[in-house]
Amino acid sequence: MKIRNLLRRSLWLLPLLLLAGFTRFHELAWHFSHVDDFLVAERIQDMYARKQAETGLIATLDAWNEAGYRVFATSTYAPFGGYASAAFVWLAKDYRDTLFWGRFPNALAGILLVLLTAVLARVLFPQLGAWGGWLAGGWMLFSWENIIYSQQMTPYAYSQLAGLLVLGLSLGFAGRGRLSFRAQLWLWLGFAFAFYQTYQVIALFPAFVWVSYRGQWQALRRPQQLKWLGFALLVFIGAIHPLIKRLLFSDLMGRGINWNAGLHQEFVFNWAMFSDNPWYFVEFWTLNTWHVVQGLLGSAPPGTSLAALQAALLLACAALGAGYLFTSRSAVLRRYLLWTGLAAMGWALFVLAGRFSYSPTRHSMLWSPLFILLVVAGIAQLASWLRSCRISAAVLLVLLVPHGWGFIAYYAQERLQRQDAFQPGRLTALVETYQPQTVYTYYWSQQPTFVQTLAQRYEIRDTHFVRREALPVIHPPQPRQPLYYLFFSHRTPLDAAAWNYAMQGVGAQALPGQLADYKIVYTYAYTTGAEIEYSPLTQNGHNGCYITVISPRE
């Protein structure tokens, strides 16, 4: 009976569930790949290959643990995403399978994000009913940046879930009165789980502690309460101890700022510019907020009139929402305002310290659902002024219509631009035709690594994670036949600069001379010009397919 009632009360989520499932799983294996996307799969499959001789449940679990840990140890990612992908990548049989199964848990996370954002909006603002949940979930549903990272193996879909989890924990435990040891244990284990999804939750730590324990300070003066808190903190430290060394003794966060700083470093706070012009502080936060809202929450290409309209509506509603929370008499909403303010200040401190960039990229995605909840608060303010559910619903539609229209209008264009340009069949056919001595990849192009027919004919030797070489093991060409060499990249055609890059670090497999010493036998080039990020204000790799076959001049 309880399950039936729960299902009945959850029926309003069904449209969001169906649409989220479609947008996250549609062409999941055909969304274009990227170096960070394949970095996860490469580390996982390499570890499974090393363990393939071992059989049994224990051996399988050991291989899964080693594979997940290798992603964590060789990247700037928190561990959860690597372990999640490692649980499915072993099912992959070829290139498309690798993309599908590696991204499968991220697609599920993207669906869960839409649903949780909707549920939290309805819980915080019950006066809006299902409409508030549909607005919050619908906006996340049609935001291209969220779709993009629900279809990649990188763990940024989880970072948004982590932000919602920390908010839910803080508000949920804050109203419980005196916290028992068990309650504090669950509270800190929940924060540890969020930490395993993204390191960025460290910026939310002050908000988490203050809001969760705001009503507990008097009780904590008692020895028994302090003992409970001490035990909970010990469990928390024990849970995150694998992460502590990386956070304290490595430049983990500093390494995360490179291309996402912007073409002119405009998304990293510049203290020298601030000292020359104090207004730079205001310009930095206002202008970048405008770009972040367009890039992370837009369904129309940033810079277009429709994207500007969407951003203006969101920012106006968010401003109304902040005012509504400030004047609200609800204890829950007051805590929510306090949490949001402290979290924003914590994030700003990391930005000012140069540890985070404030950019329209995946590195700011943690704030996407949190910002949308503030937008829903603005609609609640309008509803209180209008005192009419029908008018409030009309306002919600006014917000959703340009967002949904942008998604529909640009859907075919975005899918075409973001369709994976790599063609395993073409590469396999070229290998069959020319039987190249060596297959070189350059500029972070690992796609050929996952073509099984290629792997059967070549020994893959990984000289560095961004470069590969492949040596033939069967069907070598006859001495009098010409020698061929194949080059592949998903970023740029083969030119002199790419040649020099490809030859670096391959040791004995480096070809003598320069590119001009060889004749081009075959060339293929296809690109859409799309970047991995939805916003064009940063550059982090193109979606293309460039294949060149060369032979020494006689």
Secondary structure, 3 states (H helix, E strand, C coil): CHHHHHHHHCHHHHHHHHHHHHHHHCCCCCECCCHHHHHHHHHHHHHHHHCCCCCCHHHHHHHHHHHHHHHHHCCCCCHHHHHHHHHHHCCCCCHHHHHHHHHHHHHHHHHHHHHHHHHHHHHHCHHHCHHHHHHHHHHHHCCHHHHHHHCCCCCHHHHHHHHHHHHHHHHHHHCCCCCCHHHHHHHHHHHHHHHHHCHHHHHHHHHHHHHHHHHHCCHHHCHHHHHHHHHHHHHHHHHHHHHHHHHHHCCHHHHCCCHHHCCCCCCCCCHHHHHHCCCHHHHHHHHHHHHHHHHHHCCCCCCCHHHHHHHHHHHHHHHHHHHHHHHCCCHHHHHHHHHHHHHHHHHHHHHHCCCCCCCCCHHHHHHHHHHHHHHHHHHHHHHHHHCCHHHHHHHHHHHHHHHHHHHHHHHHHHHHHCECCCCHHHHHHHHHHHCCCEEEECCCCCHHHHCHHHHHHEEEEEEECCEEEEEECCCCCCCCCCCCEEEEECCCCCCHHHHHHHHCCCHHHCCCCCHHHEEEEEEEEEEEEEECCCCCCCCCCEEEEEEEEEEECC
